Amino acid sequence: MKQWISDYVRAEKAALDSIPTEGVTQLVDKLRDALKNDRQIFVFGNGGSAANASHFATDLGKGSSDKVGKSFRILSLNDNVSWMTALGNDYSYDDVFVRQLRNYGKAGDLVITMSVSGNSPNLVKAFEWAKQNGLRTVALVGAKRGRLAEISEQVIVVNDTHYGRVEDAHMGICHIACYAFMEQPDLAK
């Protein structure tokens, strides 16, 4: 067991080391632009990535907003369970995010998703709609990259395919983005 844990930690460190600094810098710039221009930020994912999306929305919407003195308009599309289940039941699970974006999204808004595979049909469908309607898109993906990497304006790749390690690294990216504003509030000026 000790060896397995050591190997896991070593692989986790490698996944974290693969986080592209330039890509995260570009994400922070997009968040700053959204804040300055009063744009809505949408974030969503499936499974562990859904939990990461909710966590990110909380940290950016509360913690970062408190520190910079201006509110990030961020919404996790995973958090209205009754709406998601109504959309999934009445249309299909592939529509649970795109149908919400159709209600809320406007050209110039920012859409962020996290996906280890990069191929989740509901994420791809939402990003295709966002791209067609002038919303900015950022996909955090794993090493397989998937369809999201082909259609996103910006892609941040964690060089691993293990779901746990990639999801951990994606949350690390989200924390870096939030704490950039919490620890350097002048970024918002």
C-alpha positions, -999 to 999 in steps of 0.1 A, spaced: 0 0 0 28 24 9 44 20 -26 10 25 -43 4 57 -23 39 69 -32 34 62 -68 0 79 -68 15 110 -51 43 110 -77 18 109 -105 -3 136 -89 28 159 -87 34 152 -124 -2 162 -133 1 194 -113 35 201 -129 18 199 -163 -5 228 -156 5 254 -182 13 287 -166 6 307 -197 -28 291 -201 -38 299 -165 -26 334 -170 -49 337 -200 -78 324 -179 -71 350 -152 -71 377 -180 -104 365 -193 -119 365 -158 -106 401 -153 -121 411 -186 -154 396 -176 -153 415 -143 -144 448 -159 -170 445 -186 -198 431 -163 -200 399 -183 -217 367 -169 -194 338 -163 -209 303 -166 -191 272 -154 -202 235 -155 -191 199 -157 -202 163 -150 -195 142 -119 -164 154 -100 -161 183 -125 -196 194 -115 -185 196 -79 -154 215 -90 -176 239 -110 -197 246 -79 -166 251 -58 -151 274 -83 -183 295 -86 -183 298 -48 -146 308 -45 -147 334 -73 -182 347 -65 -176 351 -28 -139 350 -19 -125 368 -50 -154 393 -52 -149 402 -15 -113 409 -20 -115 430 -51 -146 449 -40 -166 442 -71 -188 411 -78 -179 385 -103 -211 374 -120 -205 337 -119 -231 309 -121 -225 272 -119 -251 256 -142 -248 224 -121 -265 239 -91 -302 240 -100 -310 204 -97 -347 208 -105 -340 226 -137 -313 201 -148 -336 172 -142 -365 188 -160 -343 195 -190 -329 160 -189 -363 144 -186 -382 166 -211 -354 169 -237 -323 148 -230 -293 149 -207 -273 163 -237 -294 195 -233 -290 202 -196 -264 229 -201 -271 243 -236 -308 250 -226 -297 270 -196 -272 289 -217 -299 297 -241 -318 314 -213 -289 333 -198 -260 336 -223 -252 366 -243 -224 374 -267 -193 383 -249 -201 362 -218 -175 336 -206 -182 299 -206 -158 275 -187 -161 238 -184 -140 210 -170 -139 175 -185 -113 148 -182 -122 132 -215 -132 164 -233 -159 145 -251 -190 147 -229 -219 153 -253 -237 178 -230 -205 199 -227 -197 197 -264 -233 208 -273 -232 237 -249 -198 248 -263 -210 245 -299 -240 268 -290 -217 292 -271 -193 295 -301 -222 300 -326 -236 328 -304 -205 348 -296 -197 336 -261 -160 331 -251 -151 295 -242 -124 279 -220 -121 241 -216 -100 225 -189 -94 189 -201 -72 159 -196 -45 145 -219 -71 130 -243 -82 165 -251 -113 154 -270 -138 174 -290 -138 203 -265 -102 210 -274 -112 213 -311 -140 238 -306 -129 259 -276 -114 293 -279 -89 284 -251 -79 249 -239 -60 242 -207 -46 206 -208 -36 186 -177 -12 159 -191 -29 129 -175 -59 107 -182 -66 95 -146 -99 111 -135 -89 118 -99 -56 134 -108 -70 155 -136 -99 166 -115 -75 175 -87 -54 196 -111 -85 213 -126 -95 224 -91 -59 235 -85 -63 257 -117 -95 271 -103 -79 279 -70 -50 296 -87 -74 318 -107 -94 327 -76 -65 333 -54 -48 355 -80 -76 380 -72 -78 372 -35 -41 377 -30 -35 404 -56 -68 424 -56 -52 451 -77 -56 427 -107 -92 439 -109 -82 475 -115 
